[in-house]
């Protein structure tokens, strides 16, 4: 199963894609969060043969909602409607710190954060 991972942000979205087996996540691209973002992600998902989408849950580590929670949940719903794919929420706690620490040089942090979120999800699936 091939997944698309998303690190949702007000200005930018980081995207990562798994391999066909759904075992390894790779940073892909950072996109501006503009009015065309749903269409651009839908196009990428179709071109890449994506089976499901994993989006970072913006809640605090404690589980408390924050200023982005409602917006990112609405985005996830709209993305599912646009693509026809299941959109799964996965914790993004500490993903920024981990991405900054381990991302290869030249990889945008948003895409690296998406890869961290997606990789954690894949590992929890036991694949």
ROVEX-830157 format. One record per residue: residue number from 1; x, y, z of N, C-alpha, C in turn. Coordinates in steps of 0.001 Angstrom, whole numbers, plus 500000, padded with zeros to 6 digits. Each point is the difference from the previous one (the first is absolute). Layout:
! ROVEX-830157
    k     n_x     n_y     n_z    ca_x    ca_y    ca_z     c_x     c_y     c_z
  NUM       X       Y       Z       X       Y       Z       X       Y       Z
...
//
This chain:
! ROVEX-830157
    k     n_x     n_y     n_z    ca_x    ca_y    ca_z     c_x     c_y     c_z
    1  500843  498827  500000  499157  501173  500000  500888  501236  500000
    2  499703  500932  499135  500809  501209  499859  499282  501177  500658
    3  500750  500742  500838  499432  501088  500779  500614  501346  499626
    4  499189  501036  500168  500456  501381  499922  499920  500570  501404
    5  501087  500559  500496  500018  500616  501320  499982  501509  499869
    6  499271  500660  500900  499878  501460  499949  500277  500603  501369
    7  500871  501007  500004  500193  500849  501167  499264  501296  499687
    8  498838  500192  500646  499145  501147  499709  500509  501258  500686
    9  500042  501090  499235  500364  501299  500550  499159  501090  499364
   10  499877  501108  500674  499198  501110  499501  500565  500534  498690
   11  501322  500128  499903  500635  500540  498796  500437  498920  499020
   12  500534  498910  500519  500546  498939  499156  499587  498628  500493
   13  499995  499046  499069  499761  498599  500332  501205  499205  499542
   14  500524  499171  500879  501058  499088  499624  499382  498687  499566
   15  500531  499420  498928  499482  498731  499499  501109  498964  499938
   16  499636  498774  500327  500907  498856  499925  499233  498842  499381
   17  500719  499089  499387  499376  498842  499356  500718  498743  500459
   18  499224  498954  500217  500604  498720  500380  500366  499213  498749
   19  500784  498961  500215  500247  499065  498910  498729  499172  499772
   20  499989  499186  498961  498816  499201  499647  499581  499060  501124
   21  500967  499503  500755  499722  499051  501073  499471  500681  501258
   22  500082  501333  500050  499549  500719  501179  500891  499777  501202
   23  501322  499955  499761  500932  499755  501097  500967  501156  500251
   24  500262  500810  498985  500977  501081  500123  499397  501288  499446
   25  500169  501093  500745  499498  501312  499580  501147  500857  499473
   26  499722  500729  498926  500982  500882  499387  499433  501415  499908
   27  500778  501023  500405  499540  501374  499813  499788  500252  498507
   28  498924  500680  499640  499723  500222  498586  500090  501476  499622
   29  499128  500834  500591  499943  501400  499571  499298  500829  501073
   30  500270  501283  499992  499253  500956  500812  499162  500836  499053
   31  498710  500126  500302  499080  500769  499160  499403  501147  500801
   32  499774  501123  499325  499314  501130  500631  498552  499611  500277
   33  499512  500363  501170  498614  499729  500366  499134  501129  499436
   34  499656  499860  498733  499206  501014  499323  498673  499410  499534
   35  499244  500747  499229  498659  499548  499603  500016  498778  499088
   36  501132  499695  499378  500099  498856  499091  500600  498759  500654
   37  500258  500056  501293  500736  498912  500651  499287  498657  499905
   38  498696  499971  500177  499276  498723  499929  500141  499372  498618
   39  499867  500813  498961  500134  499484  498629  501412  499501  499725
   40  501005  500741  500478  501384  499579  499759  500323  498698  500727
   41  499499  499857  501213  500235  498752  500731  499243  498853  499345
   42  498773  500246  499554  499218  498956  499328  500710  499525  498737
   43  500565  500932  499248  500740  499645  498788  501225  499159  500342
   44  500758  500427  500998  501181  499247  500424  499615  498601  500466
   45  498931  499905  500783  499554  498699  500509  499635  499064  498857
   46  499345  500528  498992  499619  499177  498847  501234  499572  499212
   47  500893  500942  499731  501221  499696  499244  500864  498959  500709
   48  500038  500048  501317  500855  499103  500787  499319  498692  500381
   49  498719  499857  499687  499287  498770  500353  499822  499837  501498
   50  499683  501087  500678  499840  499991  501455  498720  499262  500378
   51  500093  499162  501042  498852  499232  500491  499317  500657  501194
   52  500754  500736  500811  499442  500671  501178  500922  501156  500379
   53  499441  500950  500742  500733  501196  500405  500089  500038  501525
   54  501182  500345  500494  500233  500142  501439  500331  501465  500262
   55  499221  500636  500868  500233  501411  500318  500346  500136  501474
   56  500941  500884  500275  500412  500218  501378  498888  500593  500843
   57  499779  499407  501155  499033  500510  500971  500678  501128  500764
   58  499437  501190  499910  500652  501179  500569  499798  500163  501504
   59  499297  499077  500625  499795  500113  501454  501340  499976  500738
   60  500010  500645  501161  501193  500001  500845  500298  498577  500460
   61  501209  499778  500475  500410  498681  500476  499041  499468  501060
   62  499436  500899  500789  499044  499626  501054  498639  499601  499436
   63  499776  500273  498714  498710  499716  499379  499093  501207  499920
   64  500437  501118  500584  499199  501225  499978  499974  500603  498598
   65  498827  500482  499603  499878  500666  498703  500703  501349  500053
   66  500409  500481  498826  500633  501311  499912  499349  500800  498874
   67  500565  501145  499687  499395  500889  499012  499905  499392  498599
   68  500766  498974  499702  499984  499405  498661  499158  498739  499901
   69  499558  499455  501097  499319  498707  499983  498764  500004  499110
   70  499089  500925  500209  498760  500040  499213  500289  500230  498524
   71  500952  500889  499705  500341  500295  498609  500589  498777  499296
   72  500892  499290  500664  500615  498827  499374  498997  498856  499850
   73  499071  499874  500945  498968  498966  499880  499054  500303  498842
   74  499656  501269  499811  499171  500392  498856  500747  499731  498698
   75  501288  500322  499982  500820  499734  498818  500012  498503  499684
   76  500177  499165  501015  500018  498545  499803  498673  499521  499415
   77  498899  500517  500508  498675  499641  499477  499873  500418  498539
   78  500365  501235  499691  499908  500500  498625  500913  499209  499063
   79  501166  499616  500483  500934  499221  499185  499437  498619  499695
   80  499373  499382  500975  499364  498701  499780  498893  500109  498959
   81  499206  501056  500100  498930  500235  499016  500583  500200  498604
   82  501073  500770  499898  500607  500333  498705  500659  498783  499355
   83  500673  499177  500800  500772  498883  499448  499243  498678  499985
   84  498991  499874  500857  499314  498720  500151  500812  498991  500797
   85  501068  500470  500643  500878  499123  500772  499753  500165  501492
   86  500302  498945  500747  499939  500087  501452  501122  500917  500482
   87  499672  500911  500910  500997  500870  500615  500077  499622  501478
   88  501181  499549  500409  500235  499482  501344  500798  501030  500794
   89  499582  500254  501219  500706  500930  500876  501065  499243  500793
   90  501201  500588  500082  501105  499386  500749  500736  501091  500770
   91  500475  499677  501163  500675  500988  500841  501200  500619  499296
   92  500098  501319  500143  501184  500687  499489  500859  500536  501142
   93  499726  499543  501217  500763  500464  501163  501494  499772  499796
   94  500777  501022  500215  501462  499994  499910  500538  499787  498587
   95  499131  500013  498986  500480  499753  498635  500940  501100  499520
   96  499762  501243  500401  500876  501106  499591  501411  499793  500523
   97  500087  499649  501260  501316  499790  500611  500731  498829  499336
   98  499281  498911  499782  500610  498825  499387  500431  500282  498562
   99  499159  500707  499251  500326  500313  498609  501214  500911  499917
  100  500071  500985  500871  501136  500920  500014  501292  499256  500307
  101  499896  499041  500865  501184  499258  500435  500509  499005  498958
  102  499075  499366  499268  500406  498892  499134  499831  500237  498504
  103  499376  501094  499595  499758  500227  498568  501311  500235  499255
  104  500111  499403  498813  501185  500262  499187  500066  501472  499599
  105  501191  500506  499792  500151  501388  499558  499281  500184  498669
  106  499359  501136  499847  499290  500301  498766  498546  499574  499999
  107  499576  499235  501003  498597  499586  500081  499252  501029  500833
  108  498937  500560  499434  499194  500991  500728  499426  499366  501258
  109  499980  500770  501076  499566  499448  501280  498555  499528  499975
  110  499104  500679  499266  498602  499566  499960  499872  498604  499395
  111  500716  499747  498920  499964  498675  499374  500648  498958  500912
  112  501074  500389  500679  500656  499082  500937  499071  499675  501168
  113  499258  500991  500488  499043  499762  501080  498896  499058  499541
  114  499543  500166  498761  498987  499090  499453  500542  498577  499945
  115  501275  499853  499643  500609  498670  499949  500087  499383  501394
  116  500301  500812  501013  500049  499499  501379  498618  499515  500425
  117  498981  500806  499751  498627  499634  500359  499600  498705  499306
  118  500273  499927  498702  499627  498820  499225  500786  498770  500448
  119  501290  500150  500241  500818  498857  500416  499522  499441  501334
  120  499694  500874  500938  499466  499532  501287  498701  499220  499804
  121  499127  500530  499146  498736  499314  499720  500267  498616  499416
  122  500896  499923  499026  500308  498719  499358  500533  498999  501020
  123  500865  500456  500879  500561  499108  501018  498928  499509  500966
  124  499041  500837  500312  498914  499590  500897  499060  499003  499331
  125  499985  499996  498669  499168  499052  499265  500630  498613  499974
  126  501278  499940  500358  500684  498708  500031  500390  499490  498634
  127  500085  500915  499051  500390  499587  498651  501480  500140  499810
//
